Amino acid sequence: MNMLRKTVCTIALGAVCMTPMMSTTVFAATAASEQQAAASLINQLNGLQSLTANFEQTTKVHNTKAVKNKGLTAQHMNQTFKGVMKVERPGKFYWEITSPVKQTIVSSGKLVWIYDPDLQQAVRQSLDDQVANTPALLLSGNTNQIMSSYKVTQPDKAKTYYTLIPKNKESAFQSLTISFSAKNKPSLMVLQDSLGQTTYVKFNNVKVNSTIPASTFNFVPPKGTDIIDQ
């Protein structure tokens, strides 16, 4: 898997963040307690049995030196990717990047497939606890795991956006902010990683609780695909 595709995959499965502006309001007088924030977020997620949306994902690099030290070049920075997301609880997830590169990430609830059609390569891995707690699966996951996996804050009790900080110090990201618009529809995810990268995932054409064909989450590698088990 080349570096650009690896970067895209990492973002989809784990590298998302919160904006500095949001983080500075956590201690406002109207902020919810951690327990209240978690309960409010769980209430939002419990209203989502299935979800489809188009997305636009942009990564901004604030610490260029740190990123370059990891072997990334300018082509991996400040990229914008577009695609389609489909989720169904519990644990089913479909994430297809359509431009500027093509990549599909599919979870059946037991396995995760990462497919690069241009490379004719598919990576297969178990949906273990580490993968299950990543941001890309937050919308389709078990809400009972939220309190144990994240510290949840709600900077303003009157507004439906939440900042999640992983309790696992080895998490791929440092913080995740998710915002909902009307009718429990997620509108924005913002993630920050240890390299100083901030990833914004904007959702549009969001449809909640519509029927998604079961075949969507059952990935079958095309003939001739090189399969890599991890």
Stockholm file with secondary structure:
# STOCKHOLM 1.0

chainA/1-230         MNMLRKTVCTIALGAVCMTPMMSTTVFAATAASEQQAAASLINQLNGLQSLTANFEQTTKVHNTKAVKNKGLTAQHMNQTFKGVMKVERPGKFYWEITSPVKQTIVSSGKLVWIYDPDLQQAVRQSLDDQVANTPALLLSGNTNQIMSSYKVTQPDKAKTYYTLIPKNKESAFQSLTISFSAKNKPSLMVLQDSLGQTTYVKFNNVKVNSTIPASTFNFVPPKGTDIIDQ
#=GR chainA/1-230 SS CCHHHHHHHHHHHTCCCCCHHHHTTTTSTTCCCHHHHHHHHHHHHHTCSEEEEEEEEEEEESCHHHHHHTTCCGGGSSCEEEEEEEEETTTEEEEEEEESSCEEEEECSSEEEEEETTTTEEEEEECCHHHHTSGGGGGGSCGGGHHHHEEEECSCTTSCEEEEEESSTTCSCSEEEEEECGGGCEEEEEEECTTSEEEEEEEEEEEESCCCCGGGGCCCCCTTCEEEEC
#=GC SS_cons         CCHHHHHHHHHHHTCCCCCHHHHTTTTSTTCCCHHHHHHHHHHHHHTCSEEEEEEEEEEEESCHHHHHHTTCCGGGSSCEEEEEEEEETTTEEEEEEEESSCEEEEECSSEEEEEETTTTEEEEEECCHHHHTSGGGGGGSCGGGHHHHEEEECSCTTSCEEEEEESSTTCSCSEEEEEECGGGCEEEEEEECTTSEEEEEEEEEEEESCCCCGGGGCCCCCTTCEEEEC
//
